[in-house]
Amino acid sequence: SRQFPFDDRGLVLIRHGTPRNVISTTHRGVLPNESWFYEIPDHGGQYFHFVAARGTQSFSLVRDLMEAMDPTPGLDSNAHAGAILSLIGDRAPHEPRYRAIFGRLNRILAQAPTISLEHIEMRNLLETADAEYRRGARAAMLTDTHARAYTGDMPFHHDVFTFRTPEARTDLTAAFAIPAGLLEPRVVDGGIEYAVQLAVIVTDTLFDLVTRRDSIMRFRFARAPAPDALIRTSLTMSAQPSDDAVYRLVAADSGSGRGQLITGTSTVRDYTDTDVMVSDIVLAHPDAVGDWQRGGQTFALALPRQFASDRPFTIYYEVYNLTAGRTFSTRITVDPVGRGGVLGTLRGLLGGGSSIDVRFDDVANPDGDGVVTQTRELASDLAQGTWRMSVTVTTADGASAVTESVFTVER
């Protein structure tokens, strides 16, 4: 019932993994709190205490467990004493110093339930327990980092695109193409194997929602591919629709320790609209063997999005919310990026490349999930440079939807 955004717990989770135990105390006079317990190599047992201050939703790593005490005035003495004992007692099984002071705290609070946390005897007891906690937490946060260190760079090509799920949610696919020469092979029966660690992290910066998927992909070959050959793969996951999404794509070689993190921004489309909609565009090579599947077809994703001017290319997209038998038209345009105006016109007249502007008329024949799949092969002597493709779908009654993509042509 309570969902909190990425906060200090996230940093600890990324640095140290899943805690062995999570302790949370619920008692009158106590703020929302969590203590994560770890057995850290070369260090031993270590707590991390997190507290959400009144009026906030984010948990912060605190220097003192007693920061979980609610500072609101008017707390009766029994609740005050009970809150302190609950906080310490819940954590005592994993922390010898808390066990050592628990009995003494019981006696002090039985005699003076309203005693202040700043009372000399109380402060000395709590400081004895928390001083070691602070030293250990500080050392643990300095020796590890949430930004992973790699033995070397491993640049890769990538693409991110979205489609609608049968439940009208959004699936995000991140495609990777990694040069084989940057990966360290492992000899296996019948050839060699590459193991690549992949991660896709998407953050909605407006609502602080984070979606993540991790995987290890293994690729086997009878013999080592050429160093410039690309190892291609993809990860798909459900994502929260957002106009302000930041994505992080991570690829790391399990053998050599090389890796790379790429950050970008993207719109994660919302497909809950009931009007006609078009998915993102996927570009592929028509004459290459691929492994990405969608709409009952298999595609060789074009990564990088680069095409020789004399080779055709395939585009794939999906149209949603068209009933069977409904007529619609599609217009596909491809225009140079940043080359408009008189100069762009002159280049066109002088043979500097031609734009694409084609139209198709069709009748909707959606599949069982209500998806109209569209695969088109385009060919044109496009000049070297960056181009923007636009796909506009318009129904007979005037409803329309548009989607765009940018790609590069190399000679």
Summary of the structure (lengths in Angstrom):
residues: 411
radius of gyration: 29.1
end to end distance: 56.2
largest distance: 96.2
contacts: 1212
relative contact order: 0.10
helix: 20%
strand: 42%
